[in-house]
Amino acid sequence: MEKNDKIYIAGHRGMVGSAIHRKLKKEGFSNFILKTSQELDLRNQDAVAGFFAEEKPKYVFLAAAKVGGIVANNTYRADFLYENLAIQNNVIHQSFLNNVEKLMFLGSSCIYPKLAPQPLREDYLLTGPLEETNEPYAIAKIAGIKMCDAYRAQYGCNFISVMPTNLYGYNDNYHPENSHVLPALIRRFHEAKVSGSNKVTIWGSGFPLREFLFADDLADACFFLMEHYNDAHLINIGTGSDISIKDLAILIKKIVGFKGELVFDTSKPDGTPRKLMDVSKLRDLGWQHNIDLAKGITLAYEDFKKKYL
């Protein structure tokens, strides 16, 4: 990418899109096309067609999506499937029609089968049933991967797919019911600390293992791959290490400064028992994450306090 190339970041106000925007600005890029969902509804085929015809971006980062945690995914199943399919179908197809030089599609680790061997290798895609609670979102993302590969195979488009692990960081979603586990715990511990509560309830058993990547590390990997990766098939982005939800809760409790006890509500779903990415493909290309979990949670907590208090 040249410094003056026109770059469209779909979803630039979200946690991932804003991190990519920050990274590109830091690297000296300045010719961005940025539209809020109010300015451009990516679910609207005609609106997206008009936008691409007028703006003609050279590079596209497709980070826009309808996202949420286990409860949101399981509750709004039709919305998650329809809206994510619509967004990616419109952006990917218009990128082809308007001769975008390169597109990056951002997926999710939930594309892999629920009981796939660990760590999750890229070739485990479509080898078994998905986790039921977030199946609609996963199916949409799998369709996006296959769409990028299909446009590459049929038309020669340089469309690549990257699969981040669980993300957290600046501009995260801290909604009390619809957020992911790490930001949900930051909020819950903070509110318990402020209210003087003597306990915090954690959903599930605490036994599932999860991998977490700071969003600015993801953005660094996305920039690296936009420069160096031009192959068909997806590539994982992660840290290569995981932590139990219980140990995560203990770490967040310490960083937030909550002094009470932890209670695990086993009536709530655990989700997938383990989700650890195999990142050997990415490491072989020469990229590795920089921000460890304790530092990342500290940065995220400071951001939470600035924005939500």
C-alpha positions in Angstrom: 0.0 0.0 0.0 1.2 3.5 -0.9 0.8 6.2 1.7 -1.7 8.2 -0.4 -3.8 5.2 -1.5 -7.5 5.5 -0.8 -8.4 3.1 2.0 -11.9 2.2 3.1 -12.3 0.9 6.7 -15.8 -0.6 7.1 -16.7 -0.4 10.8 -14.1 2.3 11.7 -15.8 3.3 14.9 -15.9 -0.3 16.4 -13.1 -1.7 18.5 -11.4 -3.5 15.5 -11.9 -0.8 12.9 -10.8 2.0 15.1 -7.6 0.0 16.0 -6.9 -0.5 12.3 -7.5 3.2 11.7 -5.1 4.1 14.5 -2.4 1.8 13.2 -2.6 3.0 9.6 -2.5 6.7 10.7 0.6 5.8 12.8 2.2 4.3 9.7 1.6 7.5 7.7 -1.5 6.7 5.8 -4.1 9.6 5.5 -6.4 9.0 2.6 -9.3 7.2 4.4 -12.9 6.8 3.5 -14.9 6.5 6.8 -18.6 6.3 7.0 -20.8 5.7 10.1 -23.7 3.2 9.9 -26.0 6.3 9.8 -24.2 7.7 6.8 -23.9 4.3 5.0 -26.1 1.3 5.8 -23.9 -1.6 4.7 -27.0 -3.9 4.7 -28.5 -1.8 1.9 -27.3 -3.1 -1.5 -28.1 0.0 -3.5 -26.5 2.3 -0.9 -23.3 0.2 -0.9 -23.2 0.1 -4.7 -23.5 3.9 -5.0 -20.8 4.4 -2.4 -18.3 2.2 -4.1 -19.1 3.6 -7.6 -18.5 7.1 -6.2 -15.5 6.6 -3.9 -13.5 3.8 -5.7 -11.4 2.7 -2.8 -8.1 0.9 -3.6 -8.0 -1.1 -0.4 -10.8 -2.3 1.9 -10.7 -3.5 5.5 -14.0 -5.2 6.2 -14.3 -5.0 10.0 -18.0 -4.1 10.1 -20.3 -6.7 11.6 -23.2 -7.2 14.0 -21.4 -8.6 17.1 -22.2 -9.7 20.7 -21.6 -12.3 23.3 -23.2 -15.7 23.9 -26.6 -14.4 25.0 -26.8 -11.8 22.2 -25.8 -14.4 19.6 -28.3 -17.0 20.9 -31.2 -14.4 21.3 -30.9 -12.6 18.0 -30.1 -15.6 15.8 -32.0 -14.3 12.6 -30.5 -10.8 13.0 -27.0 -12.1 13.3 -27.2 -14.3 10.3 -29.1 -11.9 8.0 -27.3 -8.7 8.8 -23.8 -10.2 8.7 -24.5 -11.9 5.4 -25.9 -8.7 3.9 -23.0 -6.5 5.1 -20.3 -8.8 3.7 -22.1 -9.8 0.5 -22.5 -6.1 -0.4 -19.0 -5.0 0.5 -17.2 -8.0 -1.1 -19.3 -7.9 -4.3 -18.9 -4.2 -4.8 -15.2 -4.5 -4.1 -15.0 -6.9 -7.1 -17.2 -4.7 -9.3 -15.2 -1.6 -8.6 -11.7 -3.2 -9.0 -10.5 -2.9 -5.4 -6.9 -4.0 -5.4 -7.0 -5.9 -2.1 -9.7 -6.6 0.5 -9.3 -8.0 4.0 -12.3 -9.8 5.5 -12.2 -10.2 9.3 -13.9 -13.3 10.7 -13.9 -14.9 14.1 -12.6 -17.9 15.9 -16.2 -19.2 16.3 -16.0 -20.5 12.7 -14.3 -23.6 13.9 -16.2 -26.7 15.1 -17.1 -26.8 18.8 -15.1 -29.9 19.5 -12.3 -29.4 17.0 -8.8 -30.5 18.2 -6.8 -27.8 20.0 -5.1 -25.6 19.0 -7.4 -24.6 16.1 -5.6 -25.0 12.8 -6.9 -23.2 9.6 -7.7 -26.6 7.9 -10.2 -27.6 10.7 -12.8 -25.3 9.1 -16.0 -27.3 8.2 -14.8 -30.5 9.8 -17.6 -30.8 12.4 -20.7 -29.1 14.0 -20.4 -25.6 15.3 -21.1 -24.3 18.8 -24.9 -24.0 18.8 -25.2 -20.7 20.7 -23.3 -18.6 18.0 -23.9 -20.8 15.0 -25.7 -18.1 12.9 -22.8 -15.6 13.3 -20.3 -18.4 12.6 -22.2 -19.5 9.4 -22.2 -15.9 8.2 -18.4 -15.6 8.7 -17.8 -18.9 7.0 -19.8 -17.7 4.1 -17.5 -14.6 4.0 -14.4 -16.7 3.9 -15.7 -18.9 1.1 -16.9 -15.8 -0.8 -13.4 -14.3 -0.7 -11.9 -17.6 -1.9 -14.6 -17.9 -4.6 -14.0 -14.4 -6.0 -10.3 -15.1 -6.0 -10.8 -18.4 -7.8 -13.3 -17.1 -10.4 -12.1 -13.5 -10.9 -8.6 -13.4 -9.6 -9.5 -10.9 -6.8 -6.9 -10.5 -4.1 -9.4 -10.9 -1.2 -7.9 -12.4 2.0 -9.6 -13.7 5.2 -8.2 -13.3 8.7 -9.6 -15.0 11.8 -8.8 -13.2 15.0 -9.1 -14.9 18.4 -11.2 -13.3 21.2 -10.5 -9.5 21.2 -10.6 -6.8 23.7 -9.2 -3.2 24.0 -10.1 0.4 23.4 -13.7 1.1 22.3 -14.9 -2.3 23.5 -18.6 -3.0 24.1 -19.4 -3.0 27.8 -23.1 -3.6 27.5 -24.3 -5.6 30.7 -25.9 -8.4 28.6 -24.6 -8.2 25.1 -20.9 -7.9 25.6 -18.1 -10.5 25.4 -16.7 -12.1 28.5 -13.6 -9.9 29.2 -15.3 -6.5 28.9 -18.4 -7.9 30.8 -16.1 -8.9 33.7 -14.3 -5.5 33.7 -17.7 -3.8 34.1 -19.0 -6.2 36.6 -16.0 -6.0 38.9 -15.8 -2.2 38.6 -19.5 -1.8 39.5 -19.2 -4.2 42.4 -16.1 -2.3 43.7 -18.0 1.1 43.4 -21.2 -0.2 45.1 -19.3 -2.0 47.9 -20.7 -5.4 47.0 -19.0 -8.4 48.6 -19.3 -10.8 45.6 -19.3 -10.9 41.8 -21.2 -13.6 39.9 -19.4 -15.1 36.9 -21.5 -16.9 34.2 -20.7 -20.6 33.8 -18.3 -22.9 35.6 -15.1 -20.9 35.1 -13.4 -24.0 33.5 -13.6 -23.1 29.7 -10.3 -21.9 28.3 -10.0 -18.8 26.1 -7.4 -16.9 24.3 -7.4 -13.1 24.2 -5.7 -10.6 21.9 -5.5 -6.8 22.4 -7.2 -5.1 19.5 -4.1 -2.9 18.7 -2.1 -6.1 18.3 -4.7 -7.4 15.9 -4.5 -4.1 13.9 -0.7 -4.5 13.8 -1.2 -8.1 12.4 -3.8 -6.8 9.9 -1.4 -4.2 8.5 1.4 -6.8 8.4 -0.8 -9.3 6.5 -2.1 -6.6 4.1 1.5 -6.0 3.2 2.7 -9.6 3.1 -0.1 -12.1 2.7 -1.8 -12.7 -0.7 -3.0 -16.3 -0.5 -6.3 -18.1 -0.7 -7.7 -19.6 2.5 -7.9 -18.0 5.9 -5.1 -17.2 8.4 -5.4 -17.2 12.2 -4.4 -14.2 14.3 -3.9 -14.8 18.0 -1.4 -15.1 20.8 -1.0 -18.9 20.9 -1.8 -19.1 24.6 -5.0 -19.3 26.7 -6.4 -18.9 30.2 -9.4 -20.3 32.1 -12.3 -18.0 32.7 -11.7 -18.4 36.4 -8.1 -17.3 36.2 -9.2 -14.4 33.9 -11.7 -13.3 36.5 -9.0 -13.4 39.2 -6.7 -11.3 37.0 -9.4 -8.7 36.3 -10.4 -8.7 39.9 -6.9 -7.8 40.9 -6.5 -5.1 38.2 -9.8 -3.5 39.0 -9.1 -3.7 42.8 -12.2 -5.6 43.8 -11.9 -7.3 47.3 -14.9 -9.5 47.4 -15.5 -13.2 46.4 -16.3 -14.9 43.1 -19.4 -17.0 42.6 -19.8 -19.1 39.5 -23.4 -19.5 38.2 -23.4 -22.9 36.5 -27.0 -22.4 35.2 -25.5 -20.1 32.5 -23.9 -21.6 29.4 -20.2 -22.2 29.2 -20.0 -22.2 25.4 -17.1 -24.0 23.7 -14.8 -25.8 26.2 -11.7 -24.4 24.7 -10.8 -22.1 21.9 -7.1 -21.7 21.2 -5.7 -20.6 17.8 -2.8 -22.3 16.1 -0.9 -19.3 15.0 2.1 -21.1 13.5 1.2 -20.0 9.9 1.3 -16.3 11.0 4.5 -16.7 13.1 6.2 -18.4 10.1 5.5 -15.2 8.2 7.3 -13.3 10.9 4.5 -11.7 13.1 4.0 -12.1 16.9 1.9 -10.2 19.4 3.4 -7.5 21.7 0.9 -6.8 24.5 0.5 -9.3 27.3 -2.9 -10.0 29.0 -2.2 -8.1 32.2 -1.0 -5.0 30.4 -3.8 -5.2 27.9 -6.5 -5.5 30.6 -5.0 -2.5 32.5 -5.2 -0.4 29.3 -8.7 -1.5 28.6 -9.8 -0.8 32.2 -8.4 2.8 31.9 -10.3 3.2 28.6 -13.5 1.9 30.3 -13.2 4.4 33.1 -12.6 7.3 30.7 -15.6 6.5 28.5 -18.2 5.0 30.8 -17.9 6.8 34.1 
